[in-house]
Amino acid sequence: MSTASVDVVPIFATPFGVVTLPEAPQLNSALQVLFTARAAERRDARGAVGTRVFSSRDDLGEWPDEPVRSLIGEMLRGVSSVAAATSDLDSAQFAALRIQVRAWFTVVSADGCVPSTSYPNTSWMAIYCVAAPPPAAERFDSGVLRMHESRLGNMFQDPASTAARIPYRAGHYMWRPVAGQMAVFPGSITHEIALLRSSAALVLVNARVRFVGSGDSWMPPW
């Protein structure tokens, strides 16, 4: 019996990129010292400050410190590469876009977490790992970045659909931060940093990114 021809494509796929920054080994040590000191001073806080989590104000892109300036530049190049890989714009059109960014650092200490959030008026979210503890034996998802699935909440599940592979699998997606790597995904995705079960801190740099067209196209304020 002949076999039917089948063509399956992901029509509602969500892009997720992992970028390894080439300058990471030279930057991370200096960044960890700088961020840990700022967090210990409890200054430049972004919103409420807890004993287990510190987030700076979102003006990191304006800091004069050379390690920070180098990191932000590397992060934006990485985000641009991911965005360009998913775009129909040609290289010249994409290069003509201007990039806007609001960035901050976060230090998550033992038993800390970052609650679920998403960001309006933001095209891409980038989370770079400066330092991360090894996986915890007592909690498999300790300190992971968890991105919440929301599109398929009312989809009927049967044994075949629950065994579907990525990108067709329904459910949340986890990424374990690794020093020197950056996760890039749409800013509309609700995400969190799961409870950290480690004596060592998790140090992250977060960036909200969007692109502006030629002619100073208007953008809603952040």
N, C-alpha and C positions, 0 to 999 in steps of 0.2 A: 504494500500500500504506500502511496506517495505521501511525503511529509509536507504540510502547509508551510509556506514561507512566512516567517514572523519577524517583525521589526518593532522593538521596544525602545522607547526613548523617555528620559525623565522630563516631563513637561512642566513640572513645578519645582525644579531642583533649586536648592539653596546653596550658594557658593560658600565654601570654607577653605581658607588657605593657611598653610603653615610655612613660615618663612624663617630660615636660619640666617641671622645677621652676621656678615663676615667680620665685623669689628668687635664682636661680642667678647672674646677673651681679653682684649685690651680695655674694654669699657666696664665690664661688670664689677670688678673689684672696687674701682673708684666710685662707681654709682652706688654700690651697696654701702660703702662707708658714708657717703654724702647723705643718702636717704635715711639711713639708720640714725645718724646724728640729728637730722631735722625732725624725725619722728620722736626721738627721745626728748627733744626740746618742746614738743607738742605745739609747734608754731606752724603757720601756713596751713592750718587745718581746713579741710573741705567738708562743711557740714558738721554733724555731731562727731566727737572724738571719743572712742571707747578705749578701754585698757588693752583690748586684744586686736584692734584694727586701727590703723591710722591711714587716712587719705589726705593728701595735700590739696591745696587749691588747684584749679584747672588752668594755671598759667605756666605750667612747666616749660612750654615751648618758648617762653620769654626769658627763662633763666640765662644768665651770662656764663655759667660754668661750662667749660669746654666739654667734659664728658657728657653732659646733658644735651648740649647743642649737637654733638656728634651722633648721639643716640636718636634724637628726634629726626635728624636728617636721614639716618638709616631706616628708621621706621616708616617715614613717608615714602621713601623709595620702594620699600617692600609693599606697602599698601597700594601704591600706584601700579606695581607689577601685577598684583592680584586683580585690581579693578580693570586694568587693560586687558587681562586675559579673559575677562567675561564680557567685554564690550565690543560692539560692532564698529566703533570709531576706528579709523586708521591711525597709524602712529603719529602723523602730523596733527590730526585733529585732537588726539588725546594730549599731545605735548602742549597744545595751546591752552589747555585748561589750567586754572589756578587752583591751588589746594588750600583749604582752611583746616585748622586743627585746634582742638582744645585738649590738653594732656595733663595728667597728674600721676603721682606715684602712690602706691598702696603697700603698706607693710602689714601682713597678717601674722600675728603671733599665735602661740599655742592656744587651742580651743577657740580661735577666732574664725569668722566667716564674713563674706560679703553678701548681703541679701540680694534677692532677685531684682533685676532692674532692666530697663531698656531705654533707648535714647531717641527722642523725636528730633526731626530736622537734622538727622545724621545719616549719611550714606553708609559708612563703614566704621566698625569698631575694631580697634587693634589692641591686643593685650600682649605685652612683651614681658618675658620672665628674666629678671636680673639674678635671682637666687631662689632655689627650691630645695626643700628637704627630700630625702628618699621616700618612696611609698611607705605607708604605715601598715604594719601587719594586722592591726586590729580594725582597720577601716579601709576598705579597698578604694573608696572615693575621697580619701583625705586630701583636701586642698585642690581638687580638680576644678577646672572650668566646666560648668554644666550649662548647656544651651537647651532651652525648653522647646519641645515640639508643640505647636498649637494648631497646625493646619488640619490634622487628621483626628481630632478629638472625638468625632462622631462616626468614624469609620468602623464598620463591622469587622471583627477579627475572627479568623478561623485558623486552623493549623498551618495552612499554606501562607497566609498573609503574615502571620507572626514570625515565620521563618524567612521573610523577605530580606534580602541583603541591602546594604547602603548603595544608592540613595533612596531606595523604596521602603526601607524599614521605618515603621512608625515608632515613636518614642524619643526620649531625650538623648542628647549626644554629649559625650564627655571627652575632654582633652586634658591630658596631664601636663602642666607647665614644666618645661625643661629650660634650664638656664641657657640663654643665647637664642631661643626660639620665640617666635611671635605668632599668635593666632589672629586671623583676619576674617571677619564675617559681617553680615549686614547689621547695622546699629539697631534695627527694629526687633531683632531677636532678643527675647527675654533670657537673661543669663545670670549666673551667680558663681561665687567661689564657695565650694562646699567646706564644711567644718574641717579645720586643720588639726589633725592629731599628731603633733610633732613638737619637740622642744625647740627646733630651729624654725626661723621665720621664713615665710614666703614673701618675696619682694617682687612687685609687679609695676610696670608702667602701662597706663591705660591712655588711649587716644581716641577721641571722636574726630572723624575725618569726613570732609565732603569736598566736592569739586565744583568750581564756578566756571561758567562758560565765558566766552569772549564778550566784550562790550559791557563789562561790569554787570552781568546779569544779577538781578535782585535775588537775595536769599533771605528767608525768614530768620530773625535773630535767634541765638541760642539762649 
